[in-house]
Amino acid sequence: MSRFNPSAWAIRESSLTLYFIIVTLLAGVYAFWTNGRAEDPSFSVNVMVVSAYWPGATVEQMEKQVADLLEKRLQEIDWFDRVETKVRPGQVEMLVTFADNTPSGMSEDLFYQVRKRLGDEAKKLPPAVIGPIFQDDFKDVYFTLYALSSPDGSVDNRTLTEVAEQLRKPLRRVAGVKKVVLIGERKPQIFVDLDERKLKTLGIAPAQIQQQIAAQTAVVSAGFVETGGPRLHIRVNQQPRDWIDTLEALPINIGGTVVALKELAQVYTGFEDPPSLIVHDRGHEAVLLGVVMQENADGLRLEQALNAFEQTIRPQLPAGVQLDKLTNQADAIHRAVDIFQEKFFVALLVVMVVSFIALGVRAGIVVALAVPLTLSATFLFMKLTGIDFNRISLGALIIALGLLVDDAIIAIEMMILKMEQGLDKIRAASYAWTLTAAPMLVGTLLTTIGFLPIGIAESKVGEYAGGIFWVTGIALIASWLVAVLFTPYLGVKLLPDTLKHAGTPVEQRPAFRLLRKVIEACVRRRWLVIGLTVGVFILSVYGMKHWVVQQFFPSSDRPELLVDINLPEGSSFATTQKVVARVEQQLMNDPDVVSASSYTGRGAPRFFLALSPELPNPAYGNIVVVARDWHARDRLQLRLQQQIEAGAFPEARVRVHPLLFGPPVPWPVVFRVIGPDPQTLVAIGKQIRDRMLDKPYLVDPHLSWQYQAPALRLEWDRNRLARLGLTPAQVAEQLRTLLNGEVASIVLSSIRSTEIRLRASDAARHVEALESLPIRLPTGESVPLAHLGDLKVVAEIPYMERRNGERLVSVYAEVPPGVQPPDATMKVWNNIQDIVENLPLGYRVEIGGSVEESQVAQRSIQANMPLMVLLMTLLIMLYMRSFTGLFMVLVTAPLGLVGAVAALILFQQPFGFVANLGLIALAGILMRNTLILVAQINENRAAGQPMHEAVIHATVLRARPVLLTAAAAVLAFIPLTTSLFWGPMAYVLISGIAIGTVITLFFLPALYAAWYRVKMP
C-alpha cells in the first residue's frame, strides 16, 4: 500500500478533506433525526391459523374426519415445517408454521397455497363442517393499546364500541399510524327468550315464530317508480329507533289469531352468550384501540403525535367514558435510545481521558472526533438502506462504540511515535496508511466476518438479529476510513510541531523498560508461558461447559408481567371469568402495579414482538400487568408466586412470568410425548412429570392435558322416536335452538348488524330443567325430553394436541428466577433417560421449548460457520502470505474465552445469544492485535534486527496502542453491565478484552519464539 497513500492525499487536499468531514457530520445528524425508530426490527411471520367447526362433533370425530384430512394436505406445500393442532369438541385450531429458511417475500404465496389446497379439501369434509377459516395477520405488533372503559359502570360495551369507532378514523389519520384495530367488542344481540309453557299451550313451535320474525324484518326490494323527475324507490321496511319496542309489538299469527310477540317471549338486548372474549381495564370492562405503526416510522415522533391526539380527544369523551394507555412501545424505544446515548457520551469521555493521559490533550481530541465522524457515516448508511433504530441496530452500534475508536487510536499513536522518532507532522501522519492501514483493515474485516453467520442465517433469529452484521460491519469499516483519511488530517491540524519525548526511544522510558523485562522473561521461558496459557484455556473451556449458566435469549427489561390463568379443559367461560376477576382484584391492591388489563377467552393482543397470543379458549385467561419498572416487576412476580404456592387460586393453574426476547415458546421447559393412544400418552407424561416434581430448578411441572371432562349423553328410545315421527337430528336441532338459540333475523341496530336470536327462557336453560324441555312433535303436540330417552353423565376427552398429524401430550414447567431453561431442561432429560429408552413401540419423547428453538437458531448460524472460517483464513493468508502467520493469528483468537468465562462465573451471568455476540467481537479484537504485532515483528526483521530483538522490540513498541485500545473498550463497556439485555455481553467484552489482551502480549512472543526457535543472547 505504498504507491498511493490516502493519508498523505487527505493531508495534501486539506480543503477537500475538511469538506468531506463537514458533509459527513451534517449527513449523519440528518440521518439520525429522520431515521425510523422502533422497539424491534420487523421480520416475516410465516405463521397461519386454520380453523374449522363442526357443532356437535366429539374430539375424536374432529380429529379423524376434519383435522386428519386437512393436515395431510398441508404437508404437500413447499417450505412447510409443522402444523400444531388443538382439537376440542366441535372445533379444531391448526397453527401452520413454515420453515425458518423460507425465502423472504414468499409469505403471501404460501398463504394462498394453504387456502387453495384446504379449500379443495373442504369438499371432502362432512357437510355440516364450517370452514376451513383462515387467519394470517400475525406480523402486526401494536405500538400502543388504548382502553376505553367506564369506571362507574354507566356505559356498556355497545356504547364503548361506538365511541371507539368514532375515535378510530381520526386516530388512523395520525402521521405514522398504519392501522387501528378494535379489540374487545362484544357481539350485540337481541334475545327473544320464549315462554315454553305458553308455546306448549298454544301449540306453537319455535320454528314458526322464527319464520314470522324473519319474514317481518327482512330487507327486500319492493321496486321503484320512474317519474318525470326523480326515481322513487318503494320502501316496505322500516328502520325503527328502538328494536325492542318494535319486536315486542310484532304480530304473530297463530292459526288466524294474532298475538304480540311480548305475550310469548321476553325481548331484550344483550351480547353474545357465552362471550368469546371479555377485556377489562383496571377491573372494568373495556374496548381497546390497537395502534399499529407504519414500517420505518419514527416511534418517538409517533408517540408525540399520539400524545397530542389524546389531549385533543379526552375533553370530548362522553360522560362516564375513560381513556387509558395500557402499553406504549415508545417507552422501550426511549430506554434503548437512552442507553445508546449514555454509551455514546461515556465512550467519548473514556476515549478522551485515556488519550489525554497516554497521548496528550490534543491527541485525545483527535481520537474523540473519530467517534461522531464514524457514527455519522454509519447513520447515513442505515438511512439509505432502510435500517431503523431498534433494539438490534442500537445494540450493534453499542458494540461498535467500544471498538470504533481503536483504529483512530492506532493511527494517531503511530503518528505520535514517528514524530517522537524525529519525523515532521506531515510525514508522520502518512504512516497511518503505510504501516497500520493493512493490519487495521484486515482486523476490521475479521471482526465483521465474525458476525456473518448471524447476518445471513436463514432463521427467525437470523432475520431478527441479522442487522448486527450489517450495522457493526459498516461502523467498523467507517472507523477504518476515518482513521486513514480524517485522523491524519486532524492530527496535522491539532498536534504540536514537536513532542515532549521527541528523539527518546520508546523502550528507554521507565514503563516500557519494565515491560521489556517481562517480555524477555516470556521469551526465555516460552514453554512455561505456552503451557500455562494452554492450561488456563482448557480450564476456561471446561468452565464454559460445566460452570457457566446457559441461556437462549435474556428476559425483557420491559415492566410488563404476564399472568396466565388456565382452568381444566372443558371449563365454562363464566367460571374462567370469575377466577380472572379474583386474580385481577388481587393485583389492583399491589403498590408496584401501575395498571392491569385482563383478557378472558383469549390471549392479550401482540404488543411485544416475541409475544405469541393464545388462541381462543374459554378455559384460558390472561392478565397484562404494568409495573413501575423491571425491579418492581420482579418483586411483584415473587409475591404473586408465593400467593399461588400458598393456594390462593386452587381451581386454576396460574403462571406468572415476564416477557422474553427471542422466538416465542409456550413454556420454558417442554417435553413432547408422541404416540397413537391417548391413555398411554398420559401415562408416559405422568412418569416424566413425577420425575420433575420437587426439583428446586423447576416450578409447577404439569401435563398439557390429562383429565376427561363430563358430558351429557342422551340415550334414545329409538322405537319410541320412530313411533312419534322424530329423528335424533330433529331433536338435536330443537335442543340447540332452545339452549343456545337460533338466529331468526339480522337487523341494523346503532352502528352494527345485530342478530335476533330465539332461545328458551333462562330457567329452562339450566341443567336441572333439561329433562322437561318441550320437544315439538310432527303432530303439533309437545313432549318432555325425558320422554324420548335418558340423560346420562359420561366422561370424554375434552382436548387433544397433535403435531404434524401425530397425537401428543406435552409436559410443561416454569423455571424460578436465576435458573436458565436450557440447564433445567438438560437436567430433566438426563434424569428421564431410562423412561425414554424403554418406551413402547411407536412412542417417543422430544425436547421442545427454549432448547428446541435455540437449537434451530444455532443450526442456522452453524450452517454458515464454514463460510466464515473460509473468509477469515483467506483474509489472513492474503495479508500474512504464510501458514505460520495464519496459525499465529488463529491460535490467539479464542484466548479471550479465558477472561469471558471468568467474568461470567464471577458475576453469575448467563451465556446466550447476546453474550455470544461479545465473544465474536472479542475474537476479532484479539486477531487484530495479533496482526499488528506480527506485522511489526516482520517489519523489524526486514530492517535487519536479530530475531529475538525483532520479537521483543515489536511487542514493546506496539504495546501502547494495543493497551490503549483495550483500556478504551473496557472502560466504555462498563456502564452497559447494568443492562438486563446487554449485560452478559458487556461482561464478556470487559473481562475478555482485558485478560485476552494481556495474555496475547505475553503469549504471542513466547509462541513466536518457540515456533522459530529464537535464541536469546
DOBA-610062 format. One record per residue (C-alpha): x, y, z. Coordinates in steps of 0.02 Angstrom, whole numbers, padded with zeros to 5 digits, always signed. Layout:
N
XYZ ...
END
This chain:
1017
+00000+00000+00000 +00146+00118-00035 +00109+00175-00211 -00045+00277-00169 -00058+00344+00008 -00236+00403+00051 -00174+00475+00216 -00048+00586+00126 -00180+00630-00003 -00303+00684+00133 -00170+00799+00206 -00120+00868+00037 -00302+00900-00014 -00346+00978+00152 -00492+01084+00089 -00574+00933+00009 -00546+00830+00166 -00623+00965+00275 -00772+00971+00157 -00799+00784+00173 -00786+00797+00362 -00920+00932+00368 -01034+00842+00245 -01016+00678+00340 -01063+00760+00505 -01212+00853+00431 -01275+00699+00338 -01257+00596+00497 -01355+00722+00600 -01493+00725+00468 -01499+00534+00460 -01505+00520+00649 -01654+00637+00668 -01753+00573+00518 -01723+00385+00528 -01859+00272+00593 -01864+00214+00775 -01945+00054+00834 -01928-00066+00979 -01881-00216+00872 -01837-00246+00689 -01977-00311+00580 -01968-00485+00507 -02078-00608+00415 -02204-00705+00518 -02234-00862+00416 -02374-00924+00526 -02556-00953+00485 -02706-01012+00587 -02833-01127+00506 -02996-01158+00599 -03142-01274+00567 -03304-01300+00664 -03424-01444+00670 -03559-01414+00801 -03598-01571+00898 -03442-01669+00848 -03333-01753+00979 -03144-01732+00990 -03117-01899+00903 -03235-01853+00761 -03148-01686+00738 -02981-01775+00734 -03022-01914+00613 -03146-01828+00499 -03078-01650+00493 -02903-01623+00562 -02826-01777+00484 -02883-01732+00308 -02826-01551+00320 -02657-01593+00398 -02612-01713+00257 -02643-01580+00125 -02539-01454+00219 -02386-01565+00213 -02387-01555+00022 -02345-01368+00023 -02168-01308-00009 -02072-01239+00141 -02195-01322+00260 -02118-01350+00431 -02253-01406+00551 -02436-01395+00596 -02483-01391+00780 -02665-01439+00803 -02778-01411+00952 -02939-01511+00947 -03088-01475+01057 -03269-01534+01043 -03340-01457+00885 -03185-01358+00838 -03008-01377+00777 -02871-01244+00775 -02716-01277+00671 -02562-01167+00686 -02469-01187+00521 -02285-01138+00527 -02170-01129+00378 -01984-01162+00384 -01867-01032+00457 -01768-01028+00295 -01920-00984+00191 -01862-00851+00066 -01916-00675+00111 -02071-00613+00023 -02149-00786-00003 -02274-00774+00140 -02423-00718+00035 -02394-00853-00095 -02381-00987+00039 -02540-00925+00122 -02626-00933-00047 -02568-01114-00067 -02642-01156+00103 -02808-01077+00057 -02812-01162-00112 -02769-01337-00055 -02877-01337+00101 -03017-01254+00005 -03012-01402-00115 -03007-01523+00031 -03161-01440+00110 -03269-01531-00017 -03222-01696+00064 -03267-01641+00240 -03434-01687+00320 -03574-01573+00257 -03604-01488+00425 -03423-01431+00445 -03398-01243+00442 -03234-01194+00365 -03090-01203+00348 -03071-01022+00402 -02902-00936+00381 -02811-00804+00480 -02637-00746+00428 -02620-00570+00500 -02492-00606+00635 -02350-00488+00591 -02427-00331+00665 -02363-00277+00835 -02468-00147+00925 -02367+00010+00958 -02496+00072+01083 -02652-00004+01161 -02785+00118+01218 -02927+00061+01331 -03099+00141+01334 -03189+00095+01494 -03323+00157+01612 -03260+00155+01792 -03433+00199+01861 -03518+00065+01755 -03636+00189+01671 -03581+00146+01493 -03598-00027+01418 -03493-00116+01289 -03605-00061+01146 -03580+00124+01184 -03394+00100+01214 -03384+00020+01042 -03474+00169+00965 -03350+00288+01048 -03206+00180+00989 -03270+00185+00810 -03282+00375+00822 -03101+00383+00879 -03036+00258+00752 -03044+00372+00599 -02952+00523+00673 -02828+00406+00754 -02796+00324+00586 -02752+00495+00514 -02612+00524+00641 -02445+00529+00550 -02353+00364+00569 -02507+00257+00603 -02532+00109+00488 -02698+00046+00554 -02810+00046+00707 -02895-00113+00767 -03041-00131+00889 -03018-00267+01020 -03143-00323+01149 -03302-00277+01059 -03440-00396+01111 -03558-00451+00976 -03727-00365+01008 -03883-00473+01002 -04069-00457+01030 -04132-00605+01130 -04306-00675+01116 -04324-00791+01266 -04476-00900+01232 -04603-00946+01365 -04609-01136+01340 -04772-01157+01436 -04867-01032+01330 -04797-01107+01171 -04849-01280+01227 -05023-01219+01274 -05048-01131+01109 -04967-01270+01010 -04836-01156+00933 -04665-01216+00878 -04512-01102+00898 -04481-01125+00713 -04648-01041+00674 -04601-00887+00774 -04430-00887+00694 -04507-00887+00520 -04627-00745+00559 -04491-00636+00636 -04381-00666+00485 -04522-00627+00365 -04569-00463+00451 -04391-00397+00475 -04313-00450+00311 -04243-00316+00195 -04322-00345+00024 -04343-00240-00131 -04517-00176-00175 -04457-00098-00337 -04460+00083-00391 -04562+00201-00500 -04490+00311-00635 -04561+00489-00638 -04526+00643-00738 -04407+00694-00602 -04328+00576-00477 -04334+00388-00469 -04447+00339-00322 -04394+00185-00226 -04534+00098-00132 -04485+00057+00046 -04583-00076+00140 -04457-00097+00281 -04439+00023+00425 -04282+00058+00525 -04353+00086+00698 -04262+00185+00830 -04297+00052+00960 -04299-00127+00901 -04356-00192+01070 -04522-00097+01062 -04544-00148+00881 -04512-00331+00914 -04619-00337+01070 -04765-00270+00969 -04728-00384+00821 -04890-00476+00775 -04877-00665+00773 -05013-00760+00679 -05069-00916+00772 -05200-01010+00672 -05286-00848+00624 -05265-00768+00796 -05139-00625+00808 -05035-00614+00967 -04899-00487+01006 -04728-00566+01024 -04711-00498+01201 -04854-00612+01252 -04749-00762+01201 -04572-00712+01246 -04463-00590+01337 -04371-00474+01216 -04213-00383+01272 -04041-00330+01210 -03880-00413+01261 -03717-00481+01197 -03652-00644+01129 -03687-00778+01259 -03572-00855+01309 -03443-00723+01260 -03289-00766+01158 -03183-00627+01233 -03203-00503+01376 -03073-00368+01406 -03053-00275+01571 -02950-00120+01612 -02918-00097+01797 -03063-00212+01836 -03190-00128+01720 -03249-00195+01552 -03160-00108+01409 -03144-00093+01221 -02967-00073+01157 -02896+00027+01013 -02738-00057+00949 -02623+00062+00854 -02502-00016+00728 -02355+00091+00673 -02302+00108+00492 -02141+00023+00441 -01985+00131+00460 -02084+00265+00551 -02008+00358+00699 -02087+00285+00855 -02038+00436+00960 -02122+00557+00840 -02274+00443+00835 -02280+00449+01025 -02283+00640+01019 -02422+00637+00889 -02523+00513+00992 -02500+00619+01149 -02567+00768+01055 -02714+00663+00995 -02751+00610+01175 -02751+00790+01237 -02873+00837+01100 -02990+00689+01124 -03002+00671+01314 -03110+00827+01341 -03229+00767+01204 -03263+00595+01278 -03442+00560+01334 -03481+00567+01518 -03431+00407+01607 -03301+00355+01474 -03117+00350+01519 -02968+00333+01401 -02813+00242+01468 -02650+00197+01384 -02613+00015+01426 -02450-00014+01332 -02330+00105+01247 -02189+00039+01138 -02110+00212+01141 -02056+00181+01321 -01946+00037+01263 -01878+00144+01120 -01835+00282+01245 -01740+00158+01352 -01644+00089+01202 -01601+00262+01137 -01555+00322+01311 -01436+00175+01333 -01356+00214+01166 -01338+00399+01205 -01267+00359+01376 -01145+00239+01295 -01100+00370+01164 -01055+00502+01292 -00966+00377+01404 -00865+00316+01254 -00818+00495+01211 -00768+00531+01390 -00669+00370+01407 -00579+00396+01242 -00534+00572+01289 -00475+00527+01464 -00372+00378+01405 -00299+00475+01260 -00266+00629+01367 -00169+00525+01493 -00073+00419+01370 -00055+00530+01217 -00093+00708+01270 -00241+00826+01262 -00229+00866+01077 -00212+00684+01026 -00361+00644+01137 -00466+00773+01045 -00415+00697+00878 -00466+00523+00935 -00629+00586+01012 -00679+00668+00848 -00670+00498+00764 -00825+00442+00862 -00954+00565+00789 -00874+00552+00617 -00888+00363+00615 -01065+00364+00685 -01119+00495+00559 -01061+00385+00415 -01149+00236+00494 -01312+00332+00520 -01309+00385+00338 -01286+00203+00282 -01432+00149+00392 -01542+00285+00321 -01501+00239+00142 -01528+00052+00169 -01689+00068+00271 -01618+00004+00436 -01707+00098+00575 -01652+00123+00754 -01712-00028+00853 -01652-00146+00987 -01537-00240+00868 -01465-00095+00767 -01436+00008+00926 -01355-00145+01004 -01241-00159+00854 -01196+00024+00874 -01161-00005+01058 -01043-00148+01012 -00962-00037+00882 -00942+00109+01004 -00820+00005+01105 -00719-00037+00950 -00730+00106+00826 -00601+00216+00915 -00471+00078+00906 -00417+00118+00729 -00408+00304+00767 -00302+00269+00922 -00186+00156+00823 -00169+00285+00684 -00136+00434+00796 -00019+00332+00906 +00082+00285+00753 +00090+00467+00703 +00149+00517+00877 +00276+00376+00877 +00351+00434+00713 +00354+00615+00774 +00444+00555+00931 +00570+00473+00816 +00602+00642+00735 +00487+00648+00584 +00385+00804+00543 +00196+00800+00562 +00153+00776+00380 +00272+00631+00353 +00223+00553+00519 +00037+00564+00475 +00063+00469+00313 +00115+00316+00414 -00067+00292+00463 -00079+00213+00292 +00096+00145+00266 +00112+00041+00425 -00058+00023+00507 -00191+00029+00371 -00171-00151+00312 -00174-00237+00483 -00314-00122+00541 -00418-00160+00386 -00391-00347+00400 -00432-00341+00585 -00589-00240+00549 -00646-00361+00415 -00608-00510+00527 -00719-00438+00664 -00856-00401+00538 -00846-00575+00462 -00866-00647+00636 -01046-00583+00632 -01077-00651+00456 -01159-00816+00511 -01291-00714+00605 -01313-00591+00463 -01355-00723+00333 -01433-00855+00447 -01593-00924+00371 -01698-00925+00529 -01806-00813+00636 -01654-00766+00739 -01556-00725+00582 -01694-00614+00513 -01720-00533+00683 -01537-00506+00730 -01456-00503+00557 -01441-00314+00566 -01299-00337+00690 -01187-00395+00547 -01230-00251+00432 -01228-00110+00559 -01073-00170+00652 -00984-00204+00489 -01017-00034+00413 -00974+00052+00578 -00806-00036+00590 -00766-00007+00406 -00815+00176+00428 -00699+00187+00579 -00557+00121+00471 -00592+00250+00336 -00597+00388+00467 -00431+00325+00539 -00339+00327+00372 -00419+00485+00298 -00484+00603+00429 -00375+00562+00580 -00209+00603+00490 -00283+00769+00431 -00346+00812+00605 -00179+00759+00680 -00085+00878+00567 -00204+01020+00612 -00211+00990+00801 -00047+00909+00858 +00100+01021+00902 +00251+01029+00787 +00363+00944+00915 +00327+00821+01055 +00397+00806+01229 +00485+00640+01204 +00546+00675+01027 +00708+00583+00997 +00692+00471+01152 +00671+00287+01105 +00511+00213+01172 +00597+00067+01255 +00703+00186+01359 +00555+00253+01456 +00528+00176+01631 +00362+00089+01598 +00423+00014+01435 +00587-00043+01513 +00486-00142+01639 +00376-00213+01502 +00531-00262+01402 +00597-00362+01550 +00431-00454+01564 +00428-00492+01376 +00609-00552+01384 +00562-00669+01527 +00417-00737+01425 +00529-00770+01276 +00660-00856+01385 +00529-00963+01472 +00423-00986+01317 +00367-01164+01351 +00310-01119+01526 +00210-00972+01459 +00136-01079+01320 +00093-01218+01441 +00011-01101+01566 -00089-01017+01427 -00148-01183+01357 -00190-01246+01532 -00291-01091+01576 -00381-01100+01408 -00428-01283+01434 -00492-01239+01607 -00598-01100+01534 -00671-01219+01404 -00716-01340+01544 -00790-01197+01645 -00895-01139+01498 -00969-01312+01480 -00996-01355+01663 -00997-01195+01768 -01071-01059+01658 -01261-01049+01653 -01328-01068+01476 -01463-00957+01404 -01552-00932+01238 -01618-00753+01245 -01624-00646+01402 -01780-00584+01490 -01851-00420+01434 -01818-00261+01532 -01996-00203+01498 -02104-00176+01654 -02246-00290+01596 -02282-00451+01690 -02393-00584+01613 -02513-00688+01716 -02580-00841+01625 -02735-00924+01701 -02777-01099+01640 -02929-01194+01703 -02956-01378+01662 -03005-01409+01482 -03193-01402+01462 -03217-01266+01595 -03352-01139+01558 -03316-00959+01510 -03409-00894+01663 -03302-00999+01781 -03143-00938+01697 -03200-00757+01709 -03230-00772+01896 -03053-00833+01927 -02980-00698+01815 -03078-00566+01911 -03008-00631+02078 -02829-00625+02018 -02860-00454+01943 -02929-00388+02105 -02779-00455+02199 -02662-00363+02081 -02751-00196+02091 -02710-00182+02276 -02523-00202+02248 -02418-00042+02265 -02299-00095+02124 -02440-00106+01997 -02470+00040+01880 -02609-00043+01778 -02681-00213+01740 -02783-00268+01590 -02864-00440+01578 -02919-00547+01432 -03039-00691+01462 -03062-00819+01323 -02906-00772+01226 -02729-00705+01248 -02679-00523+01253 -02651-00431+01089 -02474-00438+01019 -02397-00282+01096 -02223-00360+01101 -02135-00442+00954 -02092-00604+01045 -02268-00624+01116 -02371-00765+01039 -02554-00734+01082 -02654-00882+01147 -02786-00944+01027 -02970-00936+01080 -03005-01048+01230 -03147-01022+01355 -03041-01103+01492 -02900-00975+01473 -02872-00801+01541 -02727-00682+01529 -02681-00526+01629 -02551-00399+01575 -02483-00307+01725 -02380-00149+01702 -02264-00123+01849 -02169+00036+01893 -02007-00034+01821 -01925-00203+01795 -01864-00207+01975 -02043-00183+02036 -02096-00314+01909 -01978-00442+01986 -02040-00402+02162 -02219-00420+02105 -02181-00586+02021 -02106-00653+02181 -02257-00601+02286 -02381-00673+02163 -02287-00836+02153 -02290-00851+02341 -02479-00823+02344 -02503-00953+02207 -02398-01081+02301 -02499-01043+02458 -02658-01098+02367 -02738-00929+02330 -02813-00994+02167 -02831-01182+02187 -02955-01209+02044 -02836-01143+01910 -02656-01157+01854 -02588-00980+01869 -02420-00941+01791 -02327-00777+01818 -02184-00731+01702 -02101-00581+01620 -02085-00554+01434 -01943-00647+01350 -01841-00598+01199 -01818-00721+01057 -01939-00840+00970 -02097-00868+01074 -02117-01032+01167 -02269-01091+01269 -02165-01136+01422 -01977-01127+01454 -01961-01315+01487 -02059-01428+01368 -02055-01614+01331 -02169-01688+01198 -02231-01867+01218 -02288-01926+01046 -02385-02084+01004 -02553-02153+00949 -02651-02194+01109 -02709-02051+01223 -02709-02155+01383 -02532-02217+01352 -02475-02040+01312 -02546-01977+01476 -02466-02121+01573 -02293-02085+01499 -02317-01899+01527 -02358-01929+01710 -02199-02031+01731 -02097-01886+01664 -02192-01760+01768 -02165-01862+01926 -01977-01855+01895 -01990-01666+01883 -02085-01640+02045 -01997-01564+02196 -01849-01508+02092 -01785-01337+02150 -01745-01285+01972 -01925-01312+01911 -02092-01232+01951 -02261-01316+01925 -02223-01467+01813 -02385-01524+01732 -02462-01604+01579 -02546-01504+01441 -02698-01615+01465 -02739-01771+01562 -02915-01766+01633 -03078-01811+01550 -03222-01689+01557 -03405-01727+01594 -03534-01727+01454 -03719-01767+01444 -03766-01910+01329 -03947-01936+01276 -03978-02121+01258 -04126-02131+01141 -04276-02245+01147 -04267-02265+00959 -04428-02364+00944 -04523-02226+01032 -04438-02094+00923 -04494-02187+00767 -04674-02203+00829 -04678-02016+00865 -04609-01975+00693 -04446-01898+00756 -04263-01923+00716 -04113-01887+00829 -04062-01747+00710 -04231-01662+00727 -04224-01673+00917 -04045-01606+00918 -04096-01458+00812 -04237-01414+00931 -04122-01431+01081 -03991-01318+01002 -04124-01185+00969 -04190-01192+01147 -04022-01198+01236 -03905-01094+01128 -04025-01001+01017 -04059-00990+00832 -04039-00833+00728 -04209-00776+00667 -04151-00619+00576 -04012-00491+00567 -04055-00306+00584 -03959-00142+00595 -03951-00077+00773 -03847+00077+00805 -03685+00052+00704 -03683-00138+00699 -03782-00280+00622 -03871-00367+00764 -03937-00544+00772 -04112-00578+00834 -04087-00743+00925 -04228-00859+00984 -04200-00973+01131 -04283-01044+01285 -04306-00944+01444 -04163-00929+01567 -04243-01052+01689 -04263-01183+01553 -04080-01172+01503 -04015-01237+01670 -03957-01416+01684 -04092-01457+01810 -04229-01415+01683 -04158-01510+01534 -04268-01663+01552 -04425-01557+01550 -04381-01459+01391 -04530-01473+01270 -04492-01563+01106 -04613-01524+00965 -04689-01675+00876 -04744-01677+00693 -04925-01680+00754 -04901-01510+00837 -04901-01580+01013 -04751-01572+01131 -04672-01699+01246 -04535-01675+01376 -04360-01726+01327 -04360-01861+01461 -04500-01948+01365 -04380-01980+01220 -04230-02051+01313 -04119-02047+01466 -03989-01911+01501 -03829-01986+01573 -03667-01905+01629 -03518-01978+01537 -03333-01937+01532 -03248-01891+01369 -03082-01820+01310 -03107-01631+01302 -02945-01590+01213 -02813-01666+01102 -02647-01600+01041 -02570-01652+00876 -02409-01609+00788 -02390-01649+00604 -02534-01771+00617 -02472-01863+00772 -02554-01858+00943 -02452-01794+01088 -02454-01743+01269 -02338-01602+01322 -02253-01593+01491 -02227-01412+01540 -02132-01323+01679 -02081-01148+01725 -01910-01105+01798 -01882-00997+01953 -01785-00833+01942 -01600-00863+01917 -01622-01031+01830 -01599-01041+01641 -01716-01153+01540 -01577-01247+01445 -01494-01300+01608 -01658-01357+01686 -01710-01448+01527 -01549-01547+01512 -01554-01596+01696 -01727-01668+01671 -01678-01750+01507 -01532-01840+01590 -01647-01894+01732 -01779-01974+01618 -01664-02072+01501 -01724-02238+01571 -01904-02189+01527 -01853-02132+01353 -01755-02291+01318 -01898-02407+01370 -02045-02328+01279 -02172-02440+01193 -02157-02462+01006 -02222-02309+00913 -02192-02185+01054 -02054-02057+01076 -02007-01906+01182 -01943-01744+01107 -01870-01588+01187 -01966-01429+01149 -01971-01254+01221 -01820-01141+01233 -01695-01280+01199 -01779-01330+01036 -01791-01151+00973 -01610-01122+01025 -01554-01275+00928 -01648-01216+00772 -01565-01046+00784 -01393-01121+00819 -01408-01239+00670 -01448-01094+00554 -01296-01000+00619 -01180-01151+00618 -01226-01186+00437 -01133-01026+00391 -00981-01058+00500 -00880-01143+00360 -00903-00988+00252 -00848-00878+00397 -00692-00983+00426 -00651-00984+00240 -00664-00795+00226 -00564-00767+00385 -00422-00882+00332 -00424-00806+00158 -00404-00631+00228 -00265-00682+00345 -00174-00776+00209 -00188-00632+00087 -00110-00519+00217 +00015-00635+00303 +00056-00741+00150 +00116-00884+00262 +00040-01029+00356 +00142-00979+00507 +00059-00808+00511 -00111-00890+00487 -00077-01006+00632 -00018-00862+00744 -00175-00761+00714 -00299-00904+00731 -00221-00976+00889 -00239-00811+00982 -00421-00783+00929 -00503-00891+01065 -00392-00830+01208 -00524-00703+01258 -00628-00851+01319 -00517-00856+01474 -00573-00685+01533 -00750-00706+01470 -00781-00867+01568 -00702-00793+01724 -00819-00643+01718 -00974-00747+01681 -00939-00860+01831 -00884-00722+01949 -01033-00608+01913 -01157-00752+01887 -01202-00700+01710 -01280-00822+01585 -01202-00862+01417 -01326-00849+01275 -01355-00767+01109 -01309-00592+01170 -01152-00647+01261 -01101-00745+01107 -01102-00581+01009 -00973-00515+01132 -00867-00670+01108 -00869-00645+00919 -00816-00464+00935 -00683-00516+01060 -00605-00639+00939 -00594-00502+00807 -00508-00383+00928 -00377-00511+00978 -00344-00562+00798 -00319-00380+00750 -00195-00357+00894 -00101-00510+00835 -00095-00444+00658 -00023-00279+00720 +00110-00367+00825 +00159-00491+00690 +00167-00352+00560 +00286-00253+00672 +00393-00408+00701 +00406-00436+00514 +00450-00253+00487 +00586-00263+00619 +00656-00420+00539 +00655-00336+00369 +00750-00190+00447 +00889-00311+00496 +00855-00334+00681 +00904-00501+00758 +00760-00621+00780 +00748-00605+00970 +00762-00417+00962 +00631-00405+00824 +00508-00502+00932 +00539-00409+01094 +00555-00236+01017 +00396-00257+00913 +00295-00312+01065 +00358-00166+01170 +00334-00042+01028 +00155-00094+00988 +00102-00125+01168 +00049+00056+01188 -00085+00059+01051 -00142-00117+01096 -00162-00073+01281 -00240+00096+01242 -00374+00020+01131 -00406-00115+01261 -00422+00013+01402 -00540+00121+01299 -00651-00027+01257 -00653-00096+01434 -00699+00070+01514 -00827+00109+01380 -00923-00053+01410 -00934-00035+01600 -01100+00064+01600 -01179-00074+01497 -01158-00203+01636 -01319-00142+01719 -01422-00180+01565 -01532-00334+01580 -01517-00370+01394 -01339-00318+01353 -01260-00351+01524 -01190-00526+01485 -01109-00461+01326 -01030-00316+01421 -00952-00433+01550 -00885-00545+01410 -00805-00398+01321 -00737-00310+01475 -00651-00461+01551 -00613-00543+01385 -00527-00389+01313 -00431-00353+01474 -00368-00529+01506 -00358-00580+01323 -00252-00429+01278 -00129-00461+01419 -00117-00646+01376 -00088-00603+01193 +00054-00483+01236 +00142-00620+01335 +00088-00775+01241 +00121-00717+01062 +00308-00676+01088 +00330-00843+01175 +00239-00936+01037 +00335-00844+00901 +00499-00882+00987 +00453-01066+01007 +00395-01083+00827 +00551-01004+00753 +00667-01072+00888 +00727-00899+00932 +00888-00900+01034 +00913-00771+01170 +01088-00699+01194 
END
